[in-house]
């Protein structure tokens, strides 16, 4: 077992993360253009299929987003950047929607995905902090992140940006529930498992 020196400031640093993340989530709510957000909801709500792609923490958030979409009966999947360029891009067809996440907007692994998606006629929604980035410039719809700083003292770990990305995705799902007039009866059908499934199906 490692013998770490106890420091007095580690608890303060931990609880400061709640403030940092909440401030960035609120700032993102102010930064996102509502017309762009509305376009994103309409595109997602009418898409035959949805794909989401990102690397690292963004990729993990995209997996969550794909599941959120499936939970409201919108067919979606996470598109692995590694698998996408080895045939996985066959999932995307004309009229589909690709959600792509990159804080800096220039992740090398994502550029081929965007290029192929445009060629195939998919609508591209970019979640980024940099609207002048290559990914943003190639996207049809842009949703802006506003990150004050990451939680760690080195400002390197994808903590705050992960929380903000998930907050954007949660907001999209909330809007899509209203836009598509999604009903709990459908959720009961596709979610028979767990306590939620039991509660819904016993009604």
C-alpha positions in Angstrom: 0.0 0.0 0.0 1.4 3.4 -1.0 2.1 5.8 1.9 0.9 9.1 0.7 1.6 12.2 2.8 -1.7 13.6 4.1 -2.3 17.1 3.0 -4.9 19.5 4.5 -6.2 20.9 1.3 -7.3 17.7 -0.5 -10.9 17.9 0.9 -11.2 21.6 -0.1 -10.0 20.7 -3.6 -12.6 17.9 -3.8 -15.6 20.0 -2.8 -14.4 22.9 -4.9 -15.1 20.7 -7.9 -18.8 21.0 -7.3 -18.6 24.8 -7.7 -16.3 24.6 -10.7 -18.6 22.2 -12.6 -21.9 23.9 -11.7 -20.5 27.3 -12.8 -19.5 25.9 -16.2 -22.9 24.2 -16.7 -24.7 27.4 -16.0 -22.3 29.3 -18.3 -22.9 26.8 -21.0 -26.7 27.3 -20.6 -26.1 31.0 -21.3 -23.6 30.4 -24.2 -25.7 28.0 -26.3 -27.6 29.8 -29.1 -31.2 28.8 -28.7 -31.9 28.8 -32.4 -29.0 26.4 -32.9 -30.3 24.3 -30.1 -33.7 24.2 -31.6 -32.2 23.1 -35.0 -30.4 20.3 -33.2 -33.7 19.1 -31.5 -35.6 19.1 -34.8 -32.8 17.3 -36.6 -32.5 14.6 -34.0 -36.2 14.2 -33.6 -36.6 13.6 -37.3 -33.5 11.6 -38.0 -33.9 8.0 -39.2 -30.8 7.1 -37.1 -28.4 8.9 -34.9 -24.6 8.4 -34.4 -22.4 10.0 -31.7 -18.6 10.2 -31.8 -15.9 11.5 -29.6 -12.6 10.5 -28.1 -11.6 10.0 -24.4 -14.1 11.5 -22.0 -16.1 12.9 -24.9 -16.5 9.4 -26.3 -17.8 8.1 -22.9 -20.3 11.0 -22.9 -21.3 10.0 -26.4 -22.0 6.5 -25.3 -24.3 7.9 -22.7 -26.0 10.1 -25.3 -26.7 7.2 -27.6 -28.3 5.4 -24.7 -30.4 8.5 -23.8 -31.7 8.6 -27.4 -32.6 4.9 -27.3 -34.5 5.4 -24.0 -36.8 7.8 -25.9 -37.2 5.4 -28.9 -34.8 7.2 -31.2 -32.4 4.7 -32.8 -28.8 5.7 -31.9 -25.4 4.2 -31.4 -21.9 5.3 -30.4 -19.6 5.4 -33.4 -16.1 4.5 -32.2 -13.5 6.7 -34.0 -11.2 3.7 -34.4 -13.9 1.4 -35.8 -15.6 4.2 -37.9 -12.7 4.5 -40.3 -12.5 0.7 -40.7 -16.1 0.2 -42.1 -18.2 1.5 -39.2 -19.1 4.6 -41.2 -21.4 2.4 -43.2 -23.9 3.0 -40.4 -24.4 6.6 -41.5 -26.8 7.2 -44.4 -28.3 10.3 -46.0 -30.6 12.1 -43.6 -29.0 10.6 -40.5 -27.6 12.8 -37.8 -24.0 12.6 -36.5 -23.3 14.3 -33.1 -19.6 14.9 -32.7 -17.9 16.2 -29.5 -14.5 17.8 -29.2 -13.8 20.7 -26.8 -11.0 22.0 -29.0 -12.7 21.1 -32.2 -9.6 19.7 -33.9 -9.3 16.1 -32.7 -7.4 14.3 -35.5 -9.4 11.0 -35.1 -12.7 12.8 -35.8 -11.9 14.6 -39.0 -12.3 11.6 -41.3 -15.6 10.8 -39.7 -16.9 14.4 -40.4 -15.6 14.3 -44.0 -17.4 11.0 -44.8 -20.6 12.1 -43.0 -20.7 15.2 -45.1 -20.1 13.2 -48.3 -22.9 10.8 -47.4 -25.4 13.6 -46.6 -25.7 13.3 -42.9 -26.5 16.3 -40.7 -23.5 17.1 -38.4 -24.1 18.5 -34.9 -20.9 19.7 -33.3 -20.5 20.2 -29.5 -17.4 22.3 -29.0 -15.9 25.3 -27.3 -14.1 26.6 -30.4 -16.5 27.8 -33.2 -13.5 28.7 -35.4 -12.2 25.1 -35.3 -12.1 22.7 -38.2 -14.8 20.5 -36.8 -17.1 23.4 -36.1 -16.6 24.9 -39.6 -17.6 21.6 -41.2 -20.7 21.2 -39.0 -24.3 22.1 -39.8 -25.3 22.9 -36.3 -23.0 24.1 -33.5 -23.6 23.9 -29.7 -21.2 25.8 -27.6 -19.5 24.6 -24.4 -18.3 27.1 -21.8 -15.6 25.7 -19.6 -14.2 27.8 -16.8 -11.6 25.2 -15.9 -11.2 21.5 -15.3 -11.5 20.4 -11.7 -7.9 19.3 -11.1 -5.2 21.8 -10.2 -3.4 21.2 -13.4 -6.5 22.0 -15.5 -5.8 18.9 -17.6 -8.3 16.1 -16.8 -11.6 16.0 -18.7 -13.8 16.5 -15.6 -15.7 19.8 -16.1 -15.9 19.3 -19.8 -17.3 15.8 -19.3 -20.0 17.2 -16.9 -20.9 20.0 -19.3 -21.1 17.6 -22.3 -23.5 15.4 -20.3 -25.5 18.4 -19.3 -25.9 19.4 -22.9 -27.0 15.9 -23.8 -29.5 15.8 -20.9 -31.0 19.1 -22.1 -31.3 17.7 -25.6 -33.2 14.6 -24.3 -35.5 16.8 -22.2 -36.3 18.9 -25.2 -36.8 15.8 -27.4 -39.3 14.3 -24.9 -41.4 17.4 -25.5 -40.8 17.7 -29.2 -41.6 14.1 -30.1 -44.5 13.9 -27.5 -42.8 10.9 -26.0 -45.0 8.9 -23.6 -44.2 6.9 -20.5 -46.1 4.0 -22.0 -43.4 3.6 -24.6 -40.7 3.8 -22.0 -42.5 1.1 -20.0 -42.4 -1.1 -23.1 -38.7 -0.7 -23.8 -37.6 -0.6 -20.2 -39.1 -3.6 -18.5 -36.1 -4.2 -16.3 -35.2 -2.7 -12.9 -37.2 -0.8 -10.4 -38.3 1.8 -13.0 -39.6 -0.9 -15.3 -41.5 -2.6 -12.5 -43.0 0.7 -11.4 -44.1 1.7 -14.9 -45.5 -1.7 -15.9 -47.4 -2.2 -12.7 -49.5 0.9 -13.4 
